[in-house]
Amino acid sequence: MAKIRILPEILSNQIAAGEVVQRPASVVKELVENSIDAGATRITVEIEKGGKSLIRISDDGCGLARDEALLSIERYATSKIFTKEDLFSISTFGFRGEALPSIASVSRFCLVSRTSASDIGTKIEMTGGKLVRVSDEGAPCGTLVEVKHLFFNTPARQKFLKGESTEAGHIADAVSGLALGNPCVGFRLFLNKRLVKNFPPGQDLFQRSLMVLGNDAVNQIYPINGLEGMVSVTGVCANPGVTRSTSNRIYLFVNNRLVYDRGVVAAVFAGYRGRIMKGRFPMGVICVKLPYDQVDVNVHPSKREVKFLLPGPVYQAVGQAVGNALEKAQTNVLAYAKGSGKLTAVNQGRKGIESLDPVEKEPSFALPRQWFETPQPPQVAQTVMDWNTTTRDRQAENKTESAFVPPGLTAFGPAAQMRVLGQVMGTYIVAEKDNSLVLIDQHAAHERVVYEALKKRHKTLDVQSQDLLVPEVLDLTHREADVLLTILGELSDMGLRIEPFGGTCFVIKAIPSLLDEKNLKFLVLEIIETLMEGQSLKDGWRDSALISMACHGAIRANKPMNIREMTRLLEDLERCDTPLHCPHGRPTLIAFDSVQMQKLFKRLV
């Protein structure tokens, strides 16, 4: 067995670099954070060949005196903490004293810095962690750090780097994240001597968020402001219709530090619950501020992970703040539901569909022959749909009501007149409101109505069930039967009464009165599959079950409706807590204002 020895300083620095410097973006993050700690108001980042050839960071911060500059390249040398108590109340980005020596140990490193009290700066040059030269240098007040040929002396690490464009993308994301967390600081990013990002100093968070989140967020983001005890939550969140397939557009900041925390991400999703589709991720910037001694940032050398002393209040504050922002935004129905898609027209000569966007050459449209034929009277259903009461109650109500309801109603606000115009494709209700065209998905709208009615009755334990004349038998697998046995009591509380029928067979005896008797087997199997996918009793399976019930109980597409039914549906939708999304997160309605319509018809260009 080999004897225990102390590692040479250069080797220990290279080991530390494996944790701190994972890729060029890690170098940029560490150096920019040092610039921010130095009080810089303008920071310039220059990159060549994805950071493999050159990373240059310059700032106008306070700078370093000669002795401080020499100390900064020593391991564990820092100006941020002095006592063990300071470690539990960290208010700066850097504090470990590992970044500069770790970076210098795997690159050709150069640091030039000058303070305002000195007429001349200090230049330090290092190669592979070895000090090469210390000299005087004329320089402006601030600090410049150059990192050349990253990982030149550790080819194994260099081999794992991705292509130049990939590494440059990670650097751009890192700079964007740092710019979001520090909107008062100006940032410029040059890639191969070309300016690709420019964030002016002195902006506020809303302005900076628009620049980082992109064009999709214009007129589609809402401010967040929340305070729960000692936890303050600010930022912006995007309209649920503006989503991504990954979570890389959710920026989380804790005391201005860019972090990633699963609990906070889950809290953001809690705020979007019922407004966003499964598998999609919202866009937003969430800034959490709390006392420094309530959060531990000394979890990992990269300082990207944090631990909260009391995570519950933080997650609750985030979820509540996001939910309140979206709820406030949806009070302006037309702005919230403004259609993001573009209408299309039939063009038989161009594969059936042609965009109406302005183009250099005006497209010619071949309209279907049916459009010029004499229209036939529409087939209107005469049976009034069952909304919140049983079919028998609705039929009794119809005998005393007028056979015709005028096509006007008040919806989504006391002064907001929405006029029902009709139904198209047997699926969408067409209405007009405030000089805008509104399309309502009848299935999504009714699904929201039924879901909230089921949820309200479940919370008040006023569940109304109806016995089935012919009970339906379920033949399950052993695993499905085991899962169903554990939730029979909970399902009974929801109005869905199921009893064992021997072996792996069960019989459905009663269902909630708001549901019909169709597809009961698929409904129960969907609830079971939700649990089998990994959702525990604490992960909201009851809510998923209510959503499944609402989906199966709502009216379907291609179902003709008369004016009375459409009017009643919109009235019930108006009374919902979250009327603009179905429980699965799909929009219940979209709106096209007069400007959009005029652009589509080339009245405006």
C-alpha positions in Angstrom: 0.0 0.0 0.0 1.3 3.4 -1.0 2.2 5.9 1.7 0.0 8.9 2.4 1.4 12.2 1.1 0.3 15.8 0.8 -0.6 16.7 -2.8 1.5 19.4 -4.5 -0.4 22.7 -4.6 -0.6 22.7 -8.4 -2.2 19.2 -8.4 -4.7 20.2 -5.7 -5.6 23.3 -7.6 -6.3 21.2 -10.7 -8.5 18.9 -8.7 -10.4 21.9 -7.4 -10.7 23.2 -11.0 -12.6 20.0 -11.8 -15.4 21.2 -9.6 -15.3 24.9 -10.2 -14.4 25.0 -13.9 -16.5 22.5 -15.7 -16.6 24.3 -19.0 -15.9 27.9 -20.4 -19.2 29.1 -19.2 -18.1 28.3 -15.6 -15.1 30.5 -16.0 -17.3 33.4 -17.3 -19.7 33.0 -14.4 -17.0 33.0 -11.8 -15.2 36.0 -13.2 -18.3 38.1 -13.9 -19.5 37.4 -10.3 -16.2 38.7 -9.0 -16.7 41.9 -11.1 -20.2 42.4 -9.7 -18.8 41.9 -6.1 -16.3 44.6 -7.0 -19.1 47.1 -7.7 -18.8 47.2 -11.4 -21.5 49.0 -13.4 -20.2 47.9 -16.9 -18.9 44.5 -17.7 -17.6 43.3 -21.1 -17.2 39.6 -22.0 -15.1 38.7 -25.0 -15.0 35.1 -26.3 -13.1 33.4 -29.1 -13.7 29.8 -30.4 -16.4 29.1 -27.8 -14.1 30.1 -24.9 -11.5 27.5 -25.7 -9.1 30.0 -27.2 -9.8 33.1 -25.3 -12.1 34.4 -22.5 -11.6 38.1 -21.6 -13.6 39.8 -18.8 -13.1 43.5 -18.2 -15.0 45.8 -15.7 -15.0 49.2 -14.1 -15.1 48.0 -10.5 -13.0 49.1 -7.6 -9.9 47.1 -8.8 -7.1 45.5 -6.8 -3.9 47.0 -5.3 -0.7 45.2 -6.0 -0.6 43.1 -2.8 -4.3 42.2 -3.1 -3.8 41.1 -6.7 -1.0 38.8 -5.6 -3.1 37.4 -2.8 -6.1 36.8 -5.1 -4.3 34.0 -7.0 -3.6 32.1 -3.8 -6.1 29.4 -2.9 -8.6 30.2 -0.1 -7.7 33.9 -0.3 -10.9 36.0 -0.2 -12.1 39.4 0.9 -15.7 38.2 1.4 -15.6 36.3 4.7 -13.4 36.4 7.7 -15.0 34.4 10.5 -17.1 31.2 10.7 -20.2 33.3 11.5 -19.7 35.0 8.1 -20.1 31.6 6.4 -23.7 31.4 7.5 -24.7 34.8 6.3 -23.1 35.3 2.9 -24.2 38.4 1.0 -21.7 38.2 -1.9 -21.4 36.0 -5.0 -17.9 34.7 -4.3 -16.5 33.7 -1.0 -14.6 30.4 -1.3 -11.4 31.8 -2.7 -11.1 29.0 -5.2 -12.1 30.4 -8.5 -9.0 32.4 -9.6 -6.3 29.8 -8.6 -8.5 27.0 -10.1 -8.9 28.8 -13.4 -5.2 29.8 -13.5 -4.1 26.1 -12.9 -5.8 24.9 -16.2 -5.0 27.9 -18.5 -2.7 30.6 -19.5 -3.9 33.3 -17.2 -3.4 37.1 -17.1 -4.8 39.6 -14.6 -4.5 43.4 -14.9 -6.0 45.6 -12.2 -5.8 49.2 -10.9 -7.5 51.0 -8.1 -8.6 54.7 -8.2 -6.0 55.5 -5.6 -3.1 54.3 -7.8 -1.7 55.8 -11.0 -0.5 52.5 -12.3 -1.9 49.0 -12.4 -0.5 45.5 -11.7 -0.2 42.8 -14.3 0.1 39.1 -13.2 0.8 36.3 -15.7 0.6 32.6 -14.9 0.8 29.4 -17.0 -0.7 26.2 -15.7 -0.8 27.5 -12.1 2.8 28.7 -12.1 3.6 32.4 -11.6 5.5 33.7 -14.7 5.7 37.4 -14.3 4.5 40.3 -12.1 4.9 43.8 -13.6 3.5 47.3 -13.6 1.0 48.1 -16.4 -0.9 51.2 -17.5 -4.6 50.4 -17.2 -8.0 52.1 -16.5 -9.5 51.7 -13.1 -11.0 48.3 -12.8 -9.9 44.7 -13.6 -9.2 42.7 -16.7 -8.8 39.0 -16.7 -7.7 36.9 -19.7 -8.0 33.1 -19.8 -6.3 31.6 -22.9 -6.1 28.0 -24.0 -8.4 26.6 -21.3 -7.5 23.0 -20.3 -4.3 23.1 -22.4 -2.5 21.0 -19.7 -5.4 18.7 -18.9 -6.2 17.1 -22.3 -8.7 14.7 -20.7 -10.9 17.6 -19.6 -10.4 19.4 -23.0 -11.6 16.3 -24.8 -15.0 16.4 -23.1 -15.8 20.0 -24.3 -18.5 20.3 -26.9 -18.4 22.2 -30.2 -17.6 25.9 -30.3 -21.3 26.9 -31.0 -22.5 24.7 -28.1 -20.0 26.2 -25.7 -20.8 29.7 -26.9 -24.5 29.1 -26.4 -23.8 28.1 -22.7 -21.8 31.3 -22.3 -24.6 33.4 -23.8 -27.1 31.8 -21.4 -24.8 32.4 -18.4 -24.4 36.1 -19.3 -28.1 36.4 -19.8 -28.8 34.9 -16.4 -26.3 37.2 -14.7 -27.7 40.2 -16.5 -31.2 39.3 -15.3 -30.2 39.1 -11.7 -28.3 42.4 -11.9 -30.4 44.7 -14.1 -28.6 47.9 -13.0 -25.3 46.5 -14.4 -24.5 46.9 -18.1 -23.3 43.8 -19.9 -21.8 43.3 -23.4 -20.9 40.0 -24.9 -18.6 39.6 -27.9 -18.3 36.3 -29.7 -15.4 36.2 -32.1 -15.2 40.0 -32.0 -18.9 40.4 -32.9 -21.3 42.0 -30.4 -24.1 39.5 -29.8 -25.6 40.8 -26.6 -25.8 44.3 -25.2 -27.7 45.0 -21.9 -27.5 48.7 -21.1 -26.9 49.7 -17.4 -29.6 51.2 -15.3 -32.5 49.0 -16.5 -35.2 47.6 -14.2 -36.1 43.9 -14.0 -39.1 44.2 -16.3 -37.0 45.8 -19.1 -34.2 43.3 -18.7 -36.7 40.4 -18.7 -38.1 41.5 -22.1 -34.6 41.5 -23.5 -33.7 38.1 -22.2 -36.9 36.2 -22.7 -37.2 37.3 -26.3 -39.9 38.4 -28.7 -42.3 35.8 -27.5 -42.6 37.6 -24.2 -43.5 41.0 -25.6 -47.0 42.0 -24.2 -47.2 38.5 -22.8 -45.4 38.8 -19.4 -46.9 40.0 -16.1 -45.2 41.4 -13.0 -44.9 39.4 -9.8 -44.9 41.0 -6.4 -45.4 39.0 -3.3 -44.5 39.1 0.4 -44.9 36.3 2.9 -43.3 37.0 6.2 -39.6 37.5 5.6 -39.8 36.1 2.0 -40.1 38.6 -0.8 -40.9 37.4 -4.3 -40.6 39.6 -7.4 -40.1 39.0 -11.1 -42.2 38.3 -14.1 -44.1 35.3 -15.5 -45.2 34.7 -19.0 -48.7 34.0 -20.3 -49.4 30.2 -20.1 -49.7 30.2 -23.9 -46.0 31.1 -24.2 -44.2 27.9 -23.2 -41.1 25.8 -23.9 -40.4 22.1 -24.0 -37.7 22.5 -21.3 -37.2 24.5 -18.2 -34.3 26.5 -19.5 -36.4 29.7 -19.6 -37.2 29.6 -15.9 -34.7 31.9 -14.2 -34.5 31.5 -10.5 -32.6 34.0 -8.3 -32.1 33.8 -4.5 -30.7 37.1 -3.1 -29.7 38.0 -6.7 -27.8 34.7 -7.1 -28.7 32.6 -10.1 -29.5 29.2 -8.8 -31.5 26.0 -9.6 -33.8 24.5 -7.0 -36.3 21.8 -7.8 -38.6 23.0 -4.9 -38.8 26.5 -6.3 -39.5 25.1 -9.8 -42.3 23.0 -8.4 -43.7 26.1 -6.7 -43.7 27.9 -10.0 -45.6 25.1 -11.5 -48.0 25.2 -8.6 -48.8 28.8 -9.5 -49.5 27.7 -13.1 -51.6 24.7 -12.0 -54.6 24.4 -14.2 -53.2 26.9 -16.7 -50.5 25.1 -18.5 -50.5 21.8 -20.5 -48.7 18.7 -19.3 -45.2 18.4 -20.7 -44.8 22.2 -21.3 -42.7 24.6 -19.2 -43.5 28.2 -18.5 -41.2 31.2 -19.0 -40.4 33.5 -16.2 -38.0 35.3 -13.9 -38.4 34.5 -10.1 -36.4 36.6 -7.7 -36.6 35.5 -4.0 -35.1 37.7 -1.3 -34.9 36.6 2.3 -32.4 37.1 5.2 -29.0 35.8 4.3 -28.9 33.6 7.4 -32.0 31.8 6.1 -30.3 30.3 3.1 -27.1 28.2 2.7 -25.2 28.8 -0.5 -22.1 26.8 0.5 -23.5 23.5 -0.8 -21.4 23.0 -3.9 -18.3 24.8 -5.3 -20.3 26.0 -8.3 -22.6 27.8 -5.9 -25.6 26.9 -8.1 -27.4 24.9 -5.4 -28.8 26.4 -2.2 -30.6 25.1 0.8 -33.3 27.0 2.7 -33.5 26.9 6.5 -37.3 26.8 6.2 -38.1 25.8 2.6 -41.9 25.5 3.1 -42.6 29.3 3.5 -40.3 30.0 0.5 -42.2 27.5 -1.8 -45.6 28.8 -0.6 -44.6 32.4 -1.2 -43.4 31.6 -4.8 -46.5 29.6 -5.7 -48.8 32.2 -4.3 -47.1 35.1 -6.0 -47.1 33.4 -9.4 -50.7 32.4 -9.0 -51.8 35.9 -8.0 -49.9 37.5 -11.0 -51.7 35.2 -13.4 -55.0 35.7 -11.7 -54.7 39.5 -11.9 -53.6 39.3 -15.6 -56.6 37.3 -16.6 -59.0 40.1 -15.5 -58.2 41.6 -18.9 -59.7 38.8 -20.9 -58.9 39.9 -24.4 -55.3 40.8 -23.7 -54.8 37.5 -21.8 -56.5 35.4 -24.4 -55.1 37.2 -27.5 -54.6 34.6 -30.2 -50.9 33.9 -30.8 -51.6 31.9 -33.9 -52.5 33.3 -37.4 -55.7 32.5 -39.2 -55.2 30.7 -42.5 -57.2 30.4 -45.7 -57.8 27.5 -48.0 -55.6 27.4 -51.0 -56.1 24.3 -53.1 -53.1 25.1 -55.2 -50.7 25.2 -52.2 -51.4 22.0 -50.3 -54.7 23.3 -48.9 -53.4 26.0 -46.5 -51.6 29.3 -47.1 -50.4 31.7 -44.5 -51.8 35.2 -44.7 -48.6 36.9 -43.6 -47.4 39.8 -45.8 -45.2 38.4 -48.6 -43.5 39.9 -51.5 -45.9 38.4 -53.9 -49.6 38.4 -53.1 -51.0 34.8 -52.9 -54.0 33.9 -54.9 -56.7 31.9 -53.0 -58.9 29.3 -54.5 -62.0 29.4 -52.4 -64.0 26.1 -52.0 -67.1 25.8 -54.3 -69.3 25.2 -51.3 -68.8 28.8 -50.2 -70.9 30.0 -53.1 -73.7 27.5 -52.8 -77.0 28.3 -51.1 -76.5 27.6 -47.4 -78.8 25.0 -45.8 -80.5 25.7 -42.4 -78.2 24.4 -39.6 -79.2 21.4 -37.6 -79.6 22.8 -34.1 -79.9 20.4 -31.1 -83.1 20.8 -29.2 -82.1 19.1 -26.0 -80.6 21.5 -23.5 -77.3 20.3 -22.1 -76.8 19.4 -18.5 -74.4 21.9 -16.8 -74.5 21.9 -13.0 -77.8 20.0 -12.4 -79.2 16.7 -13.3 -80.9 16.0 -16.7 -84.2 15.6 -15.0 -83.9 19.0 -13.2 -82.9 20.7 -16.4 -85.8 19.2 -18.4 -88.2 20.5 -15.7 -86.6 23.9 -15.9 -87.0 24.1 -19.7 -90.8 23.8 -19.4 -91.0 27.1 -17.6 -88.3 29.0 -19.7 -88.8 30.7 -23.0 -87.9 28.7 -26.1 -85.5 31.5 -27.1 -82.8 33.4 -25.3 -81.5 36.6 -27.0 -77.9 36.2 -28.2 -76.4 38.7 -25.7 -75.0 38.1 -22.3 -72.7 39.6 -19.7 -69.5 37.6 -19.3 -66.1 38.1 -17.6 -66.9 41.4 -15.9 -70.0 43.4 -15.2 -69.4 45.9 -18.1 -68.0 43.4 -20.6 -70.7 42.6 -23.1 -70.0 39.3 -25.0 -72.5 38.6 -27.9 -72.8 35.0 -28.9 -72.9 34.8 -32.7 -73.1 31.0 -33.2 -71.1 27.8 -33.5 -68.6 26.6 -36.0 -67.3 23.1 -36.8 -69.6 21.8 -34.0 -66.8 22.6 -31.6 -66.2 26.3 -31.2 -68.5 29.1 -30.0 -68.1 32.3 -31.9 -68.7 35.6 -30.0 -67.9 39.3 -30.2 -66.7 41.4 -27.4 -65.2 44.9 -27.2 -64.6 45.1 -31.0 -62.8 41.7 -30.9 -63.6 38.2 -32.3 -63.7 35.6 -29.5 -63.5 31.8 -30.2 -64.5 29.5 -27.3 -63.6 25.8 -27.2 -66.9 24.3 -25.9 -65.2 21.1 -24.5 -62.4 23.0 -22.7 -64.9 25.5 -21.3 -67.4 22.9 -20.1 -64.5 20.8 -18.7 -63.5 23.8 -16.5 -67.1 24.3 -15.4 -67.5 20.6 -14.4 -64.1 20.4 -12.8 -64.7 23.4 -10.5 -68.1 22.1 -9.6 -66.7 18.7 -8.7 -63.9 20.3 -6.7 -66.2 22.6 -4.8 -68.6 19.8 -3.8 -65.6 17.6 -2.8 -64.2 20.3 -0.5 -67.6 20.9 1.1 -68.3 17.1 1.3 -71.6 17.8 -0.5 -71.0 15.1 -3.2 -74.1 14.1 -5.0 -74.0 10.6 -6.5 -76.4 8.7 -8.7 -76.7 4.9 -8.7 -76.2 3.1 -11.9 -79.2 1.0 -13.1 -76.7 -1.5 -14.5 -73.4 -1.6 -12.5 -70.3 -1.8 -14.7 -67.8 -4.6 -14.0 -64.0 -3.9 -14.2 -61.6 -6.7 -14.9 -58.1 -5.5 -13.8 -54.6 -6.8 -13.6 -53.2 -7.7 -10.1 -51.2 -4.5 -10.0 -54.1 -2.3 -11.1 -56.3 -4.0 -8.5 -53.8 -3.4 -5.7 -53.7 0.3 -6.6 -57.5 0.6 -6.8 -57.9 -1.1 -3.4 -55.9 1.7 -1.7 -58.1 4.5 -3.0 -61.6 3.1 -2.9 -62.5 5.2 0.2 -61.1 8.4 -1.5 -63.0 7.7 -4.7 -66.2 7.2 -2.7 -65.8 10.6 -1.1 -65.7 12.0 -4.7 -68.9 10.3 -5.5 -67.4 7.4 -7.5 -68.4 4.3 -5.5 -66.6 1.1 -6.5 -66.8 -2.2 -4.7 -64.7 -5.4 -4.9 -66.4 -8.2 -6.9 -64.0 -11.1 -6.3 -60.4 -11.6 -7.3 -59.2 -8.7 -9.5 -62.8 -7.7 -10.5 -64.6 -4.6 -9.3 -68.0 -3.2 -9.9 -68.9 0.5 -10.3 -72.1 1.1 -8.3 -72.5 4.9 -8.4 -70.9 8.0 -10.1 -71.1 11.8 -9.4 -74.3 13.3 -10.6 -72.4 15.7 -12.9 -71.1 12.8 -15.0 -72.8 10.7 -17.5 -72.5 6.9 -17.7 -70.3 6.7 -20.7 -66.7 5.4 -20.7 -66.7 4.7 -16.9 -64.1 2.0 -17.4 -61.7 4.3 -19.1 -62.2 6.9 -16.4 -61.2 4.5 -13.6 -58.3 3.1 -15.6 -57.0 6.7 -16.2 -57.1 7.4 -12.5 -55.3 4.2 -11.7 -52.6 4.9 -14.4 -52.1 8.3 -12.8 -51.1 6.6 -9.6 -49.0 4.0 -11.3 -47.0 6.6 -13.1 -45.5 7.6 -9.7 -47.8 10.2 -8.2 -48.2 9.5 -4.5 -51.1 10.4 -2.4 -49.3 13.7 -1.5 -48.7 14.6 -5.1 -52.2 15.6 -6.0 -53.7 12.4 -7.4 -57.1 13.5 -6.1 -56.9 16.6 -8.3 -55.9 14.5 -11.2 -58.8 12.2 -10.6 -61.2 15.2 -10.5 -59.7 16.4 -13.8 -60.3 13.0 -15.4 -63.9 13.0 -14.2 -64.4 16.5 -15.6 -62.9 15.5 -18.9 -65.1 12.5 -19.3 -68.2 14.4 -18.1 -67.8 17.4 -20.4 -69.5 17.8 -23.7 -67.4 16.7 -26.7 -66.4 18.3 -29.9 -68.7 18.0 -32.9 -71.7 18.4 -30.6 -74.3 20.9 -32.0 -75.5 23.5 -29.4 -78.2 26.1 -29.6 -78.1 29.7 -28.4 -79.5 28.9 -25.0 -76.9 26.2 -24.4 -74.0 28.4 -25.5 -75.3 31.3 -23.4 -75.6 29.1 -20.3 -72.1 27.6 -20.8 -70.5 31.1 -21.0 -72.4 32.2 -17.9 -71.2 29.2 -16.0 -67.7 29.7 -17.3 -67.8 33.3 -16.1 -68.4 32.1 -12.5 -65.3 29.9 -12.5 -62.2 30.8 -10.5 -59.9 30.1 -13.5 -62.2 30.6 -16.5 -59.5 31.0 -19.2 -58.0 27.5 -19.0 -59.3 24.0 -18.9 -58.0 21.8 -16.0 -55.3 20.4 -18.4 -54.0 23.9 -19.1 -55.4 24.4 -22.6 -57.0 27.8 -23.3 -60.8 27.9 -23.2 -60.9 30.9 -25.5 -58.7 33.0 -27.8 -59.4 36.5 -29.1 -58.4 38.4 -32.2 -58.6 42.2 -31.9 -59.5 44.6 -34.8 -55.8 45.3 -35.6 -55.1 41.6 -36.1 -58.2 41.1 -38.2 -57.3 44.1 -40.4 -53.7 42.8 -40.9 -55.1 39.4 -41.9 -57.3 41.0 -44.6 -54.4 43.4 -45.7 -56.3 46.5 -44.5 -53.1 47.2 -42.5 -49.6 46.1 -43.6 
